[in-house]
């Protein structure tokens, strides 16, 4: 709990900065746009249609779409600006709609009276129509504020620190306290912001300037706290260079990122974490230099990025991957950490025995249900497995990887796309089916360093001892420490244990 509280100020201030920044820009765009199109029926319809269509795009998908767009435009696709842009777009519908509704609701006699007094259309809008429509407009702003604060928790997968860091990490490591802290903090922030905006609305409606200005000042102070808050947790010497360590969205990645971070801190670097990223996003971040180092898997690069559909032995895949990342992106692969974390089709032991399944071949023609993580059914490996073994599953279901294991353990699905270094395979007594046709490529955990960071000889020297230092049994045990329900450890504790094992084995000349 203490670790969560230490991170709360950074995640909360980053969340305030992101959500209030998006809301402010959304207001600055939406209200003038609505005022401009209000007299023109066709323009009104067009603008409302556009902002309504944007609202139909799932929030996480819109955030993800910003990554390739920003990469194409600026070369940088992670972090604050892609997340801010997506949230601005999401905030616009209630503000535009309520502004148009408020303006349309102004009594025609009042508008006519303003015209009779010699006001120009601009003067009428600024002095009469907008002030009268202000309560309705503010109601739309309040709706947009709550939406924006909530949706901002989804910015974690695009590399933006926010309260979603608690939620995503907590879901993956089954740390429900972390999830609760993230949800509670986001809800509290939304309630406070909505209350303050409600005070502004009440002050306008009842003509109480002190209330209006007090609430507006409180919002300004909140925004100032967000702008002035810490952007990242300083770790290691303040004077040292800063490194960004990336991680994907599962326990093993969090542990390895912590191990790498600790090694870099000991070498005199400051470390910033960028966690809970998708496979494509984290690799793009490394290729663009926004991430300095992270652990990927040779099979992921082979299939997803190199678009290879053939298979080869582990060393050939590792050599080809190392050559490709250097030639295409300048990225340096320092080598394998010493273990493989491949996809493996796994079943509960009693279910496997009931259908006589020891290999994926035994599932041919069986109407089994198959569960996978978010990416699995869109990956080339699934196409290769399904084609090579002529699988005809009764259904395929995508899960968060945490719940995927629960699903097969409780019988909700028959088979899952397990990770072979996951400690939950043993904990749930699962059987990993053989792959006799060899269609699943090797998945050695490899240490990747960005083009710029690879020029730092001190960094390379600090990281090199990690190569070949972790075997699959060590990794499974570290993963299980975090994932098991009894005697559960934190990611930091598991990483500390793993570093100690690495040091001990290194001294004994393993």
PyMOL commands that set and color helices and strands:
alter all, ss='L'
color gray80, all
select helices_A, chain A and resi 2-37+41-56+59-74+80-104+108-116+121-158+164-173+176-205+209-228+251-266+279-288+298-305+314-329+349-355+360-363+376-378+380-389+401-409+424-427+453-455+457-464+472-483+491-507
alter helices_A, ss='H'
color red, helices_A
select strands_A, chain A and resi 242-246+270-274+293-297+332-340+343-348+369-372+395-398+415-419+430-432+444-449
alter strands_A, ss='S'
color yellow, strands_A
deselect
rebuild
show_as cartoon
